[in-house]
Amino acid sequence: MARSVYIHIPFCKSICSYCDFCKVFYVKKWADRYLEELYNEITDRYEGELIKTLYIGGGSPSQLNEHDLEKLEKIINLFQFTEDYEFTFEANINDLNDIYLTRLKNMKVNRLSIGIESFDEKKLKLMGRDADFDQASKIIKIARSKGFDNINIDMIYGLPNESLNTLKEDVKKVLKLKPDHISFYSLIFEPNTKLFLHYKKGVSQDEEYEMYSYIKRTLSKAGYEHYEISNYAKNGKYAKHNLVYWNNDEYYGFGLGAAGYLHEVRYENTRSISKYLDGNYMYKRELVSIEDEKKNKLMLGLRLTKGVNLNEWFLKYGDNLEADENIQKLIKEKLLKVENNYLFINPKKLYVMNEILIRII
């Protein structure tokens, strides 16, 4: 069986005001030791399967310098890949240049995920980020010349005091860059982040719905398929690695704060850099019951616009999901729909997906 791998690189040059991911400032000696421990963790736990998707996220993986990338390449060489593998590397636009992109290409990276978030100065300042359209356009052009034909751009909307016109300008600019995939996330105010402490919330629910509808409508007209609540792809270039999560398939998680799901066990690594550098990787493990697996399968699957395959559900679990009393009630309320043996959230109600999922569980 082919598996998927997530590798976490926690280093950043600055801390974004909205981010609650596991991260630390880049320090060279920490990076050296971290990559050594990452090698050790993977050597100890990787069971040798073929790898179909590899995702290197963070943090800011593109903070790694040439010396770090040499160490990372040795780690990558531990894996054996399927012929049609997807290897995604997260990067900040300002970290990329001709030499860096060549290095990534030589490391077998075949998908770039570029965090831009916005081109609006006020939004960028509020998030603690930096982005420039001309720079982004230049870097993407270089990436294309290197043979990168699968590029994702991450964007965020719904910040405090953001207007629809501001969002429209962001959408206009990101479409000019012609990425193969766009992730447009509604801002979540996570506890213990700077934005949460200062604002608690962003735009109103009505404003957020208007923004969501505009994004969906405009990207669809531009030829992007809306296949997941926040994700849009051209020419079928879905995020294969993320589909592993949404389909509730098993995967490895390596690195600081990484989570994984293997052999019916969900696990989380420590978020303590000192513990990780001392070789104490694991934080907790939990055996997943069949009921919890079904809940996860349903909640994650309903993030996809096509929803959950009812035939596959019956073959795996032996029950008729559509006949569930709670599901039937939501179908009658037109919050859920059934077509072609798929159960999915009514496209007109996707913006209140979380409320629907809460009612389901």
C-alpha positions in Angstrom: 0.0 0.0 0.0 1.3 3.5 -1.0 1.2 6.0 1.8 1.5 9.8 2.3 3.9 11.8 4.4 3.8 15.2 6.0 7.0 16.7 7.2 7.0 19.8 9.4 9.6 22.5 9.2 8.9 24.9 12.1 11.3 27.8 11.3 10.2 31.3 10.5 11.8 34.7 10.1 8.8 36.4 11.7 5.6 35.3 13.4 2.4 36.0 11.6 -0.4 37.5 13.7 -3.0 34.9 12.8 -0.8 31.7 12.9 -1.2 29.1 15.6 0.9 26.4 13.8 4.0 25.0 15.6 6.8 27.4 14.8 10.0 29.0 16.1 12.4 31.7 14.9 15.1 30.4 12.6 18.4 29.8 14.4 21.1 28.0 12.5 22.2 25.6 15.3 18.6 24.7 15.9 18.0 24.0 12.2 21.1 21.8 12.1 20.1 19.7 15.1 16.4 19.7 14.0 17.2 18.2 10.6 19.4 15.6 12.2 16.6 14.6 14.6 14.1 14.6 11.7 16.4 12.1 9.9 16.5 9.9 13.0 12.7 10.0 13.6 12.0 9.0 10.0 14.6 6.3 10.0 13.1 4.9 13.1 9.4 5.0 12.1 9.2 4.8 8.3 8.1 1.3 7.3 9.4 1.4 3.8 6.1 1.8 1.8 6.0 3.6 -1.5 5.1 7.2 -1.0 2.3 8.7 -3.2 2.3 12.2 -1.7 4.9 14.2 0.3 4.1 17.6 1.8 6.7 19.8 3.5 4.9 22.5 5.4 5.5 24.8 8.3 6.4 27.2 9.6 8.3 28.4 6.6 10.2 25.6 4.9 11.7 28.1 2.4 13.6 29.6 5.4 16.0 26.7 5.0 19.3 27.7 3.4 21.5 25.8 0.9 23.2 23.9 3.7 19.9 23.0 5.3 18.5 21.8 1.9 21.4 19.4 1.5 20.4 17.8 4.8 16.7 17.8 3.8 17.5 16.1 0.5 19.2 13.3 2.4 15.9 12.9 4.4 13.9 12.9 1.2 16.1 10.2 -0.3 15.0 7.9 2.5 11.6 7.5 0.7 10.7 5.5 -2.4 8.1 7.3 -4.5 5.4 6.0 -6.8 5.6 7.0 -10.5 2.8 9.6 -10.2 3.9 11.0 -6.8 3.0 14.6 -5.7 5.7 16.4 -3.7 4.6 19.8 -2.4 6.9 22.3 -0.8 5.5 25.4 1.0 7.3 28.7 0.4 7.0 32.4 0.9 7.3 34.4 -2.3 10.2 36.5 -0.9 12.3 33.5 -0.2 12.3 32.2 -3.7 14.7 33.0 -6.6 16.2 31.3 -9.6 18.8 29.3 -7.6 16.4 28.2 -4.9 13.8 27.0 -7.4 16.4 25.1 -9.3 17.4 23.4 -6.0 13.9 22.4 -5.2 13.4 21.0 -8.7 16.5 18.9 -8.3 15.1 17.6 -5.0 12.1 16.1 -6.9 9.6 18.8 -5.8 6.8 19.0 -8.4 4.3 21.2 -6.7 4.8 24.6 -5.1 2.4 26.0 -2.5 3.2 29.7 -2.2 1.9 31.7 0.8 0.9 35.2 -0.3 -2.4 35.7 1.7 -3.0 39.2 0.2 -1.6 42.0 -1.9 -3.3 44.7 0.2 -0.9 46.7 2.3 -3.3 47.1 5.2 -4.1 43.4 5.3 -0.5 42.4 5.1 0.5 44.8 7.9 -2.3 43.4 10.1 -1.1 39.8 9.4 2.6 40.6 9.8 3.4 39.6 6.3 5.0 41.0 3.1 4.0 40.4 -0.5 4.3 42.2 -3.8 2.4 41.5 -7.0 5.3 42.3 -9.3 7.6 40.1 -7.3 5.1 37.3 -7.3 4.6 37.5 -11.0 8.4 37.4 -11.6 8.9 34.4 -9.3 6.0 32.4 -10.8 7.4 33.1 -14.3 10.8 31.7 -13.2 9.2 28.7 -11.6 7.3 27.9 -14.8 10.6 28.2 -16.8 12.1 25.6 -14.4 9.2 23.2 -15.2 6.9 23.7 -12.3 3.5 23.1 -13.8 1.6 22.7 -10.5 1.5 25.9 -8.4 -0.8 26.7 -5.6 -1.3 30.1 -4.1 -2.7 30.6 -0.5 -4.9 33.6 0.1 -6.9 34.8 3.2 -10.0 36.9 3.5 -12.3 38.1 6.3 -9.8 40.2 8.3 -11.1 42.9 10.6 -12.4 45.9 8.6 -11.8 44.2 5.3 -14.1 45.5 2.5 -15.5 43.5 -0.4 -13.6 45.9 -2.8 -10.3 44.9 -1.1 -11.1 41.3 -1.6 -12.1 41.9 -5.2 -8.7 43.4 -5.9 -6.9 40.4 -4.3 -9.0 38.0 -6.4 -8.2 40.0 -9.6 -4.5 39.9 -8.9 -4.3 36.3 -8.0 -6.1 35.4 -11.2 -3.5 37.4 -13.2 -0.8 35.1 -11.8 -2.6 32.1 -13.4 -1.9 29.5 -10.7 -3.0 25.9 -11.2 -4.6 25.8 -7.7 -5.9 28.5 -5.3 -6.6 28.0 -1.6 -8.8 30.9 -0.4 -9.2 30.6 3.4 -11.6 32.5 5.6 -9.6 33.8 8.5 -10.0 31.7 11.7 -9.2 33.6 14.9 -7.2 31.1 16.9 -6.7 31.6 20.6 -3.3 32.9 21.7 -2.6 34.6 18.4 -2.1 38.3 18.2 -5.2 38.9 16.0 -7.4 37.0 18.4 -6.1 38.9 21.4 -6.6 42.3 19.7 -9.8 41.7 17.6 -11.5 38.4 18.6 -13.4 38.4 15.2 -13.2 39.7 11.7 -16.0 40.7 9.3 -19.7 39.9 10.1 -21.2 36.6 9.0 -23.2 38.4 6.2 -20.0 40.1 4.9 -18.1 36.8 5.0 -20.9 35.1 3.0 -20.8 37.9 0.5 -17.0 37.5 0.2 -17.2 33.7 0.0 -19.9 33.9 -2.7 -17.8 36.4 -4.8 -14.7 34.2 -4.6 -16.6 31.1 -5.6 -18.5 32.8 -8.4 -15.4 34.6 -9.8 -13.0 31.7 -9.7 -15.6 29.4 -11.2 -16.0 31.8 -14.1 -12.2 31.8 -14.6 -12.2 28.0 -15.0 -11.4 26.8 -11.5 -13.3 23.9 -10.1 -14.5 24.4 -6.5 -13.9 20.9 -5.1 -13.4 21.6 -1.4 -14.8 24.4 0.8 -11.7 26.6 0.5 -10.0 25.1 -2.6 -10.1 25.6 -6.3 -8.3 23.7 -9.1 -7.8 24.0 -12.8 -7.4 21.0 -15.1 -8.0 18.5 -12.3 -4.9 19.6 -10.4 -6.4 18.9 -7.0 -4.2 18.9 -3.9 -3.6 15.1 -3.8 -2.0 15.3 -0.4 -4.9 17.2 1.2 -7.3 14.7 -0.4 -5.7 12.1 1.8 -6.8 14.1 4.9 -10.3 14.8 3.5 -10.8 11.1 2.6 -9.7 10.1 6.1 -6.8 8.0 4.7 -3.8 7.1 6.8 -0.5 9.0 6.6 2.8 9.7 8.4 3.5 12.9 10.2 7.1 13.7 11.0 8.6 16.7 12.8 7.8 19.1 15.5 4.1 19.2 16.3 3.2 17.0 13.3 0.2 14.7 13.5 -0.2 11.3 11.8 -2.7 8.5 11.4 -1.4 5.0 11.0 -2.7 1.5 11.8 -5.9 3.0 13.3 -3.9 5.2 15.7 -3.9 9.0 15.6 -0.8 10.5 17.1 0.7 13.9 17.7 4.4 14.8 18.1 5.6 17.2 20.8 5.4 20.9 20.2 8.5 21.5 22.5 11.6 22.2 20.4 13.9 21.2 23.3 12.1 17.8 23.7 12.2 17.1 20.0 15.9 18.0 19.8 16.5 15.5 22.6 14.9 12.8 20.6 11.6 12.8 22.5 9.3 13.0 19.5 6.0 11.7 20.5 3.4 13.6 22.6 0.4 11.3 22.5 -1.2 8.4 20.7 -4.9 7.4 20.6 -6.5 4.3 19.2 -9.4 5.3 16.9 -12.6 3.5 17.6 -14.9 2.6 14.7 -17.4 5.2 15.8 -14.7 7.9 15.9 -13.5 6.8 12.5 -16.9 7.1 11.0 -17.4 10.6 12.5 -14.0 11.7 11.1 -14.8 10.1 7.7 -18.1 12.0 7.5 -16.9 15.4 8.8 -13.8 15.4 6.5 -15.6 14.0 3.5 -18.4 16.6 3.7 -15.7 19.3 3.2 -15.5 18.1 -0.4 -18.1 19.5 -2.7 -18.8 16.0 -4.1 -19.2 14.7 -0.5 -19.2 11.1 0.8 -19.6 8.1 -1.4 -22.6 6.1 0.0 -21.6 2.8 -1.7 -18.1 3.0 -0.3 -19.5 3.8 3.1 -21.8 0.8 3.1 -19.0 -1.6 1.9 -16.7 -0.4 4.6 -19.1 0.0 7.5 -22.1 -2.1 6.6 -24.7 0.6 7.3 -26.8 2.9 5.2 -25.6 6.4 6.0 -28.5 8.0 4.1 -31.0 6.3 6.3 -29.6 7.8 9.5 -32.3 9.7 11.3 -30.2 12.8 11.8 -29.0 12.7 8.2 -32.6 12.4 7.0 -33.6 15.4 9.0 -30.8 17.5 7.4 -31.8 16.3 4.0 -35.4 17.4 4.6 -34.2 20.8 5.7 -32.2 20.9 2.4 -28.9 21.3 4.2 -27.7 18.0 2.8 -28.4 16.5 -0.6 -28.0 13.0 -2.2 -27.2 12.6 -5.9 -25.4 9.8 -7.8 -24.8 7.9 -4.5 -23.0 10.8 -2.9 -24.1 12.6 0.2 -23.0 16.2 0.2 -23.7 19.6 1.7 -26.1 21.7 -0.3 -23.8 24.0 -2.4 -25.9 27.0 -1.3 -25.2 26.1 2.4 -21.4 25.4 2.2 -20.7 28.7 3.9 -22.3 27.4 7.1 -20.6 24.1 6.9 -19.4 24.1 10.5 -22.9 24.6 11.8 -24.1 21.6 9.7 -21.2 19.4 10.9 -21.9 20.3 14.5 -25.5 19.2 14.1 -24.4 15.9 12.5 -22.2 14.9 15.4 
